[in-house]
Amino acid sequence: MADGKNSLLPRGPRGMWKATLWSLRGLGHGFRHESSFRLEVYLFVVLAPLGWWLGTTAVERAILIGSLLLVLSVELLNSAVEAVVDKASPEFSELAGRAKDLGSAAVFLMLLNVPFCYGLVAWQRFSG
């Protein structure tokens, strides 16, 4: 599917394995080619253990670490949108610029969500 070799969705264990390999390849592309993604991975490496320590329940830990995973996911989607826009419209286009700006805004909102989540959990833990 990802390589255009198979028009059917992956089925069964073998198909799931192929889909996993495509996903890992995508993570590798993101890390190698996207400096913002690399920076956010480094932040994940620092903040995820802090989130594990700061969270006192499974739900708090899921919120803290999940907020970081959302940033990474949205960054990858933004990079995918930018790549498709660049391929489809290499010359300047107002719509292409808008698509890129919207993707960037989505990443920005997820980045704002991280200190919001960490701040609320920290406030609850240390205020009472």
N, C-alpha and C positions, 0 to 999 in steps of 0.2 A: 504494500500500500504506500508506504513512505517513498519507496524507490520507483513507484510506478510499475513494478513487476507483477503485482497482484491486485486486481481491482476489488477483491473480496476482503471484508474485514477479517482480522486474525481470529481464528477459531481454535479452540482446544489448547492443550498445553504448549504445543509447538508454536502456534500463532501468538499465544501470550508471551512466549519467550522472545519471539521476533519483535513484538511490540515493546517489550522491555529493553531490548537492544537498541531500537530506534530512539527510545526515550533517553537512554544513557548517552547515545551519540548526540542527541540534542543538547543535553546538559554539557557535554564536552565542547560542542560548538559555542554554546553560550559563554562558557568559561574562557575559551581561547580567544574569541573574537569580540566580546562585549566587555569593555572596561567597567561599565556600571554594574554589570552582573558580578564580575569578580569582586568589586568593592563590597557589594551586598553579601556575597558569600563570606568574605572576611568578617563582616559585621555579624553574620549568623554564627560564625565560629566563636566569636567573643560573647554575643548576647544570648545564645541558646543555653549555655551552661548557667549564666546568670538567671535566666528565666526558670531553669530547673530548680535552682536554689531559692529564688524569690517566691515561686509558687509553692503554696503549702498544700494544695489539693491537686488532684489530677486535672480538674477543670481549669484551674488557674494556669497550670503548666501547659495545658493544651492551648489556651488562649495566648499565652506569651510566646510559645514556640510556633504556634500556628500563625500568629501575626507576621513572624519572620518568613515563614514559608510562603505566605501570601505575597509578600514583597518579591521574593524570588520568582514566583509563578507569573505575576503580572509583568515583571521585568522581561521575562522570556517571551511573553505574549507581545509586549511592546516591541521587542527586537524583531519578532516575526513580522509584525505589521510593517515596521520600517523597511525590512528586507523586501517584502512584497511590493510596497509602495515604490521603493527605489528601482525595482525590476520593471514594474508596470509603467512608471512615469519618471524616467531619469531626468527629464527637463523640469523646470520649476512649474508647479501647479498649485493653485490656492487650495484645492481639495486635498492634494497630497500633503501639503503643509498642515492642513487642519487635522488630517488623520494622524500624523506624527505628533502633533500637539496634544491631541486627545489621548493617545497612548501614554505620552509623558505625564499628562495630568492624572491618569489612573495610577501610575507608579507613585507619583507624588502623594496621592491620597492614601495609598497603602503605607508609605513611609511615615505619614502623619499618624497613622493608626498605631504604629509601634510604640512611640513614647506615650501615647494615650493609654494603651493597654498596660504597659509597664508602670506608668505613673499611678493608675488606679489600683493595681495590685499592690504596689509598694505603699501607697497611702493607707490602704486597708490593713496591711501587715504591720506597719510601724506607727499608726495613729492610735491604736487602741490596745 
